[in-house]
Amino acid sequence: MTQQDIPLTDKNQVASATQAANETVAQAETVSQTETVSQAKTAGQTETVSEAETAGEAETAAQAEETGQAKTADDEQALYEAAPVQEEELEASALALAQTRIAEYDDRYKRLFAEFENFRRRTAKERLEMVVQANSDLLRDLLPVVDDMDRALKVLEAAEDAALTESPFAEGIKLVRHKLHLALERKGLKPFAATGQPFDPDRHEAITQIPAPTDALKGCVVDEIEKGYNLGDKVLRFARVVVGI
C-alpha cells in the first residue's frame, strides 16, 4: 500500500501522534535541561557555600593566630616589664628570710651561751661546795683534837709548877697548837667568841641555864663549854654555852 492509498483519517492520526511525540521529546529535553541547570545551580551553590565556609574558617584561623600572636607578644612584653619587679620582690623576700634566720640564730646563740654560762657557774659552785663539804667533814673531825690541845694547854698554864709551865714539853704543845690553828685558818676555819654575847640559837647551843651574875648578862652567854667555829660564812660547829637568866 502506498502513501496515496492511506486514508485521510489515518494521516491525521499519524500527524497527531508525531506531533505528540515531538512535544513529549521537547518536554523531556526541557525537564532534563531544567534538572541539569538545577543540579548545576545546586552544585554551584554548594561549592560556593563550601568555599565560603573554607574561606571563613581560614579567616577565623588567621584572626585567631593573629590574636594569639598578639597576646603572646603582650604576655612577653608584660613578663619583660614585670621581670625587674619580680626580681626585686625575690631579693626583698630573700633578704627578709635571711634577716629572720639571722635573728633566730642570734637568739639561739644567746640562749645557748646563757645556758652554758649558767651551767658553768652552777658546776663551779657545786664543785666548790663539794670541796668545802669534804673539807668541812675533815675539819669537823679535827675539832675534838683541837679542843683537847686547848684543854691541855690550859692545864699547863694553870699549873703552879713553874718548871712544868716553862718546860720544853709545854713549849712543844704550844707550838703544835699554834701551827694547827694556822693550818685550820688557811682552810677557812675560824673560832667565834661566845662569852658575854647575847644568846643566838643560830650560833649557840645552850647546855644549861644559871642565874646571871649581873642584870647585863641576863639572856647572854655566861660561860663557854666548847668553842664554836665558822667555816667561811657558815657555822661548822655550834658553841656549847651556859646562858644566864
Secondary structure, DSSP 8 states (H G I E B T S, - for coil): --GGGS-HHHHHHHHHHHHHHHHHHHHHHHHHHHHHHHHHHHHHHHHHHHHHHHHHHHHHHHHHHHHHHHHHHHHHHHHHHHHHHHHHHHHHHHHHHHHHHHHHHHHHHHHHHHHHHHHHHHHHHHHHHHHHHHHHHHHHHHHHHHHHHHHHHHHHHH-S-HHHHTSHHHHHHHHHHHHHHHHHHHTTEEEE--TTSB--TTTEEEEEEE--SSGGGTTBEEEEEE-EEEETTEEEE-EEEEEE-
